[in-house]
């Protein structure tokens, strides 16, 4: 097992690269070029994991609240994502490491296709640098281009709902998830299926449609203007449906 690099001078670069990865992913699913730039913002969707990431970025000072001309307040990045490592390297963020790793894990494993299983895995390209620094901090072990999570990350995985008593929940839920995907695809309205196949509906819009309409193994009529509470399962199902229709 690789020996973790002591947190200290590493903290700023670690948090900076993780903040950049989170920022790029979040603005990407909101429809931008997947590269967070100064002035960009994103919708946290009232989902716990996204709110967690929102708070982490705000605490670092890279995503502060700003007053808009209409009097409303919104958060917007004050630096490009590629500048975040250098920006945070000059700040004392050693007390924010655990929270930052947790925000990264919640977003990357819940929505960003980073595996949560306990065995070795190939990391997605968009999390390449982030995983390098997560491993340097001891939360993962690296062997060449492959990684696996270490015992240090267990409290974070359990808190996020990915692990139960140190074991990945992926294997035990995989068959059930695939069955739900099949049923959802087969029973959805034809117009929605066509929208997915033609790529005329995006991820965020489909997440809301799933949350409003796909209930108890069937699709209900809904009003897109009505408020809805979104969760990780809605995002996972929407992402898989988009993959099914591509």
Secondary structure, DSSP 8 states (H G I E B T S, - for coil): ------SSHHHHHHHHHHHHHHHHHHHHHTTS-SS--TT-----TT-HHHHHHHHHHHHHTSS-EEE-TTS-EEE--SS-HHHHHHHHHTS--GGGHHHHHHHHHHHHHHTS-----SS-EE--GGGHHHHHHHHHTTSEEEETTEEEE-GGGHHHHHHHTSEETTEESHHHHHHHHHHHHHHHHHHS-HHHHHHHHTT-S-HHHHHHHHHHHEETTEE----TTS-----HHHHHHHHHHHHHH-
